[in-house]
């Protein structure tokens, strides 16, 4: 596997990647050069300077994962990545503390006019009265966005004696209360806060969130801090609000165009500017490099990274708990679609989760089932990212059901495929390994691995011997065998694990034996 890194990444992250893949670090590539070489790589790691367009993603025929060494992914076409089954991961936690500390540093610099006083001193001036500041103790800090960074800012601001309120429509009120923060409406936050700090991603919903209307709602004499994304602020409207005196000041670490060219905000005496330094601490850079490296490695190894952007965000502890059942779900899907291949593609898959696995978030399990079902019959790469999309495009209806535990197993997954005929299999995890425990009405127990010959037959003496004789004649070794039957001398299912796949004519010969109605080689 090959990984391309197009922007600076701390050496510990590079070394971590090189333990698993071949890594090329090629900086300052032009869009044309990047498009020319991207077909040779399975992974691409960028920061904010590389534009990952639809055209680039389509050129990356082998591309499986795009890593963003940082938080924002507005430079990556997520829709195109999702359509092509390319996982997009970021590093959202490693630089949270650095961004929060930079926010607090800018807040203090605003309150005490530190950059302006420093510049005056460098000019040989000594004017203490000109730079009288304002205390932050008992002042109100309004946070727009209360995610990881916003929460860290709140902790530090509370420690400085500030009152903190926040606007975040996606944040539970109880989490905010646990930090001593009150969630309010956007209008309330803007009208009450002495300092407003932005901590939101750049999306179509948040672009120019701070515009002429919302800036006018801010408390007269208040200040704005932005350590999130430049496009969140309408810079012309902010310039007018500062020039008019409605706002006392602003501190900006990010801009709509970086580096900013002819931006009137840069150089205003009541504006503090820094060159996108939010994550720029030595510790944060190492942390970001390691975090994105781990996420890329996970994606390349077929695991769902906890920081995936274009798929359900699942807490790591939940993923760890579900991992054996995610593997089971995919293997059940692969087996089910092979068993149903003679009846045509299914129009519906009914997934039944029995036991405790059905109580939580089952999206990873559903995605794994769809991956197993669709990948063997599709030319498209199918994974966690695009499984639901591909199912929708193929008009496959997905029905999910949760039940209490049934039978001897704490947890199990049942798949029921429908397309005129109904094919049903059930599986569970036994000592960490995926097992099928039922095929149709027949109870059976076999590990889902390798090559499995499935036969439906009449339960007669000598049936196992006849099949074994044919396989032995061809030099095909049987690793295990399981039989399920409805009653003695009734109907049965025979499953034989094989060390190597038999030729098609051998399977056909077995299927033609008297009393065998069906024989199929399943590859897991």
Secondary structure, DSSP 8 states (H G I E B T S, - for coil): -EEEE-S---HHHHHHHHTTSEEEE--S--HHHHHHHGGG-SEEEE-SSS-B-HHHHHH-TT--EEEESSS--TTB-HHHHHHTT-EEEE--STTHHHHHHHHHHHHHHHHHTHHHHHHHHHTT---TGGG-----TT-EEEEE--SHHHHHHHHHHHHTT-EEEEE-TTS-HHHHHHTT-EE--HHHHHHH-SEEEE-----TTTTT-B-HHHHHHS-TT-EEEE-S-GGGB-HHHHHHHHHTTSS-EEEES--SSSS-SS-TTTT-TTEEE-SS-TT-SHHHHHHHHHHHHHHHHHHHTT---TTBSSS----HHHHHHHHHHHHHHHHHHHHHHHHTGGG-S-SEEEEEEEEGGGSS--HHHHHHHHHHHHHTT-SS---TTTHHHHHHHTT-EEEEEEE---TT-SEEEEEEEESSSEEEEEEEEETTEEEEEEETTEEEEEE--SEEEEEEEE--TTHHHHHHHHHHHTT--EEEEEEEESSTTSEEEEEEEESS---HHHHHHHHTSTTEEEEEEEE-
